[in-house]
Amino acid sequence: MGCADAGVDIIGIQEHRLITSNSTEEICKWINSLRNCRAYNSVELDSDHRIVSIRLVTSLRTSKGKPCKRPKFNWKKLQDPVTREMFQLELSNRFQVLNVEDTPSLTDRYAHFETAVKEVAETVVGKRETCGMPSWVSDKTIRLKVERDDAKKKYSISKSRQSREDGGT
C-alpha cells in the first residue's frame, strides 16, 4: 500500500515508500505527546529522506487502579462466639432453602450461594468501617479538623460579603 493509496499526500517523497496501518497507528498513539515537529531538508540532493526534529513530552505517572467494588465486611466480629453462632445459624437456614433443586444449573446455584453469604454477612457481621485518622491523631485534633471543615463549608456557601464577615450566619 503506497502513500497515495492510504490517502496520505506527502510532498517530496517517491512512490516506493510504503506506509502501513501499523506505522500510522503508532504515530496516532503518541500524537498528544508531540509538542513541536519540524522536517528539515537534508544535505543530499537526490534523497527523499528528511531530518525530523520532534519535541516529545511524556508523563511518567502510573494510571490509577480501579477501585475495589466488592463489599468489605467486618470478619473480625466472627471471633466472638455469639456472633459466630448467629452467623452459622443464619447461613444454615439460607442453605436449607437452597438445597431444594429448583435451580438445576451449577452457575445459578453458585450465584444463590454468593447472594446468601452476602446477605447474611450484611445483617450479622456488618461492613468494615473505613480507616479515618491514624491512631496517633488525638481526639482534640480530629474535633478541631471537623470544626474547621464546617467553617470552610459555611464560608463557601455564604452568598454575600457581609455574611462572610459575620461568620456565615
FENVEN-V931801 format. One record per residue. N is the residue number from 1. PHI is phi in degrees with one decimal (999 if undefined). Layout:
n->N phi->PHI
n->N phi->PHI
//
This chain:
n->1 phi->999
n->2 phi->-90.8
n->3 phi->-63.4
n->4 phi->-66.1
n->5 phi->-67.9
n->6 phi->-81.7
n->7 phi->81.6
n->8 phi->-103.6
n->9 phi->-113.4
n->10 phi->-110.6
n->11 phi->-75.1
n->12 phi->91.4
n->13 phi->-107.9
n->14 phi->-89.1
n->15 phi->-72.2
n->16 phi->-70.5
n->17 phi->-79.9
n->18 phi->-108.3
n->19 phi->-119.8
n->20 phi->-94.8
n->21 phi->-66.3
n->22 phi->-65.5
n->23 phi->-68.6
n->24 phi->-70.6
n->25 phi->-67.2
n->26 phi->-64.5
n->27 phi->-66.2
n->28 phi->-68.3
n->29 phi->-66.4
n->30 phi->-104.9
n->31 phi->-63.0
n->32 phi->-77.7
n->33 phi->-90.1
n->34 phi->-83.0
n->35 phi->-104.9
n->36 phi->-147.7
n->37 phi->-118.8
n->38 phi->-149.8
n->39 phi->-103.6
n->40 phi->-108.5
n->41 phi->-69.8
n->42 phi->-84.5
n->43 phi->-73.1
n->44 phi->-70.5
n->45 phi->-86.0
n->46 phi->-94.7
n->47 phi->-98.1
n->48 phi->-96.7
n->49 phi->-84.8
n->50 phi->-130.8
n->51 phi->-83.8
n->52 phi->-114.8
n->53 phi->-110.2
n->54 phi->-132.8
n->55 phi->-100.8
n->56 phi->-109.7
n->57 phi->-118.5
n->58 phi->-122.9
n->59 phi->-110.2
n->60 phi->-97.7
n->61 phi->-68.8
n->62 phi->-86.1
n->63 phi->-74.8
n->64 phi->-73.3
n->65 phi->-71.8
n->66 phi->-73.5
n->67 phi->-68.1
n->68 phi->-71.8
n->69 phi->-99.1
n->70 phi->-77.8
n->71 phi->-70.6
n->72 phi->-104.4
n->73 phi->-93.5
n->74 phi->-87.4
n->75 phi->-70.6
n->76 phi->-66.7
n->77 phi->-66.7
n->78 phi->-73.9
n->79 phi->-71.3
n->80 phi->-75.2
n->81 phi->-62.6
n->82 phi->-67.0
n->83 phi->-65.6
n->84 phi->-62.5
n->85 phi->-64.2
n->86 phi->-65.0
n->87 phi->-62.4
n->88 phi->-64.1
n->89 phi->-64.7
n->90 phi->-60.8
n->91 phi->-67.7
n->92 phi->-67.4
n->93 phi->-63.3
n->94 phi->-66.6
n->95 phi->-71.7
n->96 phi->-65.0
n->97 phi->-68.9
n->98 phi->-73.7
n->99 phi->-66.9
n->100 phi->-67.2
n->101 phi->-81.1
n->102 phi->-86.3
n->103 phi->-117.6
n->104 phi->-73.9
n->105 phi->-76.0
n->106 phi->-68.0
n->107 phi->-67.0
n->108 phi->-66.5
n->109 phi->-64.5
n->110 phi->-66.1
n->111 phi->-63.2
n->112 phi->-65.6
n->113 phi->-60.9
n->114 phi->-64.7
n->115 phi->-67.1
n->116 phi->-63.5
n->117 phi->-64.8
n->118 phi->-63.4
n->119 phi->-65.0
n->120 phi->-66.6
n->121 phi->-65.0
n->122 phi->-65.7
n->123 phi->-78.1
n->124 phi->-91.2
n->125 phi->-86.4
n->126 phi->84.7
n->127 phi->-84.8
n->128 phi->-73.9
n->129 phi->-74.6
n->130 phi->-72.3
n->131 phi->-77.8
n->132 phi->-76.0
n->133 phi->-101.8
n->134 phi->-63.7
n->135 phi->-67.6
n->136 phi->-82.0
n->137 phi->-82.1
n->138 phi->-77.4
n->139 phi->-64.0
n->140 phi->-63.2
n->141 phi->-65.0
n->142 phi->-64.2
n->143 phi->-63.0
n->144 phi->-63.5
n->145 phi->-65.3
n->146 phi->-64.0
n->147 phi->-62.3
n->148 phi->-62.6
n->149 phi->-62.5
n->150 phi->-63.9
n->151 phi->-64.2
n->152 phi->-64.3
n->153 phi->-66.4
n->154 phi->-62.1
n->155 phi->-65.7
n->156 phi->-71.4
n->157 phi->-79.9
n->158 phi->-61.6
n->159 phi->-87.4
n->160 phi->-104.1
n->161 phi->-66.3
n->162 phi->-62.9
n->163 phi->-68.8
n->164 phi->-70.2
n->165 phi->-70.1
n->166 phi->-79.6
n->167 phi->98.6
n->168 phi->84.9
n->169 phi->-97.9
//
